[in-house]
Amino acid sequence: MSLVERLARPEILALEPYSHASWDPTLERLHANENPWPAYGDGTPSGLNRYPEPHPHEVEARLAALYGVRPDQLIAGRGSDEAIDLLTRAFLAAGRDAAIVCPPTFGMYAVATRIQGARIVEVPLRTADWSLDEPALLAAATEDVKLVFLCSPGNPTGCALSKESIERLLGALAGRAFVVVDEAYAEFSSEASFASRLAEFPNLVVLRTLSKAYGLAGARCGALLADAALVALLGRIIPPYSMATPTCDAVLAALAPAGLAEAATRIDLLKGERSRLAQGLAGLALVRHVHPSDANFLYVECMDASVVLARARDAGLLIRDFSRGARTPGAVRITVGTPAQNDRLLEALARP
Ligand SMILES: Cc1ncc(COP(=O)(O)O)c(C=O)c1O
């Protein structure tokens, strides 16, 4: 029995997927109960009166090329949020299964798990260096744990997890649980992606997104990379037509050669601004400590977070308050903006 068959919910394995209307762009469509005319104000070339392709094969092929995997090892969804949702729905049975998260971390892992009615097990990162507590993780990985969510580079910490630590965990949990490495911020990191390690670790799942480095947060497009059997299972439960036509068009434009070149330039610019902003912040009386970052944001411990938040707001800038979190006392998370925005923030915080 394969790992997917062993860990998936039996009712999902047995599910008869929805049978969608057939897809043949060479024929005129009188088979999907669409309106024959585009809506008022619809200027799109293909017309939003038509359903998009049931599964966005061209988008998936481009994403697979971008991340260096085979198309059958990737499923695209509405942001990596949808990938997290699909994983919990496929593997976590209400009242029976569990997922491990390592706080402080991205909140959607726990929310999706709880929506599913499954148990969340928290194994906090070590606060000294935001590293994984491997012995505690292994002790927590009981038989009911089907998913372990790791975030690297971490949100909100900004810190990449040790490659060796992730490898050891993948090895120790082989045949027992899927280790999900969320690489939403990987393009800003000097660490190599785990996307190239799928053949080595059948229990590895990698999440990527176009929301950050590729500037498409509003389009909602993310990708899950994994063993083809896992991807095929998720393909049975993702709703048909899940990727809207304007999203597909925006993704294909952004991943064309000119789009990729522009994204690369902007990633470099943001990395430069990240260093400049970190240096500027570190010299301010309001700031206690700026953590090193592999992402497009900085995790900043403040003398008094409420003053930092208020000064930013007065300058017309929103930054994220983490100061009341049990594991993030006094901290804020600052997204690296344009050079002008970063200057404005530094000026506002430097005022006597
Ligand atoms: C670590 C992490 N994973 C996933 C997401 C969700 O991204 P998406 O826009 O692809 O749904 C975010 C968004 O902030 C994130 O920080």
The ligand as an SDF file (V2000), in Angstrom:
LIG
                    3D

 16 16  0  0  0  0  0  0  0  0999 V2000
    4.1710   31.2080    5.0450 C   0  0  0  0  0  0  0  0  0  0  0  0
    2.9910   31.4940    4.1930 C   0  0  0  0  0  0  0  0  0  0  0  0
    2.4000   30.5030    3.5420 N   0  0  0  0  0  0  0  0  0  0  0  0
    1.3320   30.7080    2.7480 C   0  0  0  0  0  0  0  0  0  0  0  0
    0.8100   31.9730    2.6240 C   0  0  0  0  0  0  0  0  0  0  0  0
   -0.4050   32.1230    1.7730 C   0  0  0  0  0  0  0  0  0  0  0  0
   -0.0320   32.6180    0.5550 O   0  0  0  0  0  0  0  0  0  0  0  0
   -1.0040   32.6150   -0.7030 P   0  0  0  0  0  0  0  0  0  0  0  0
   -1.1920   34.0460   -1.0450 O   0  0  0  0  0  0  0  0  0  0  0  0
   -0.2380   31.8540   -1.7390 O   0  0  0  0  0  0  0  0  0  0  0  0
   -2.2750   31.9440   -0.3110 O   0  0  0  0  0  0  0  0  0  0  0  0
    1.3830   33.0490    3.2840 C   0  0  0  0  0  0  0  0  0  0  0  0
    0.8040   34.3990    3.1600 C   0  0  0  0  0  0  0  0  0  0  0  0
    1.1680   35.3430    3.7790 O   0  0  0  0  0  0  0  0  0  0  0  0
    2.5140   32.8010    4.1000 C   0  0  0  0  0  0  0  0  0  0  0  0
    3.1070   33.7830    4.7850 O   0  0  0  0  0  0  0  0  0  0  0  0
  1  2  1  0
  2  3  1  0
  2 15  2  0
  3  4  2  0
  4  5  1  0
  5  6  1  0
  5 12  2  0
  6  7  1  0
  7  8  1  0
  8  9  2  0
  8 10  1  0
  8 11  1  0
 12 13  1  0
 12 15  1  0
 13 14  2  0
 15 16  1  0
M  END
$$$$
